Amino acid sequence: MKKQIPKFKNEDEEREFWSKADSTDYVDWSKGKRVVFPNLKPSVKTISLRLPESLLEELKMLANKKDVPYQSLLKVYLAEKVGEELKTA
């Protein structure tokens, strides 16, 4: 039998509790179900990136050929390269 989850006065109190408590004492994770949030968008952060003009123009040409925005293409290329590097690290 699992322990009863206490009532919390606020989020800070709950956060403090869960930072120290073992959730397996309170929740039967074997009964958990996977949930999909299709409309949830990942957090993004705007950055400033300085690129040589020639590289930017080449990126724009490639994006035009693929009929996608150049910034989207740049994100895809960065994600692919980071994924490759993490696999070999």
QUIDATA-V542305 format. One record per pair of residues at least 12 apart in sequence whose ideal C-beta (glycine too) atoms are under 8 Angstrom apart, sorted by the first residue. I is the first residue (numbers start at 0). J is the second residue. D is the distance in Angstrom with one decimal. If there is no record, write none. Layout:
i: {I | I}
j: {J | J}
d: {D | D}
This chain:
i: {1 | 1 | 1 | 1 | 2 | 2 | 3 | 4 | 55 | 58 | 58}
j: {24 | 25 | 26 | 27 | 24 | 25 | 25 | 25 | 69 | 72 | 73}
d: {6.7 | 5.6 | 6.8 | 6.1 | 5.1 | 5.2 | 7.8 | 5.2 | 7.8 | 6.6 | 6.1}
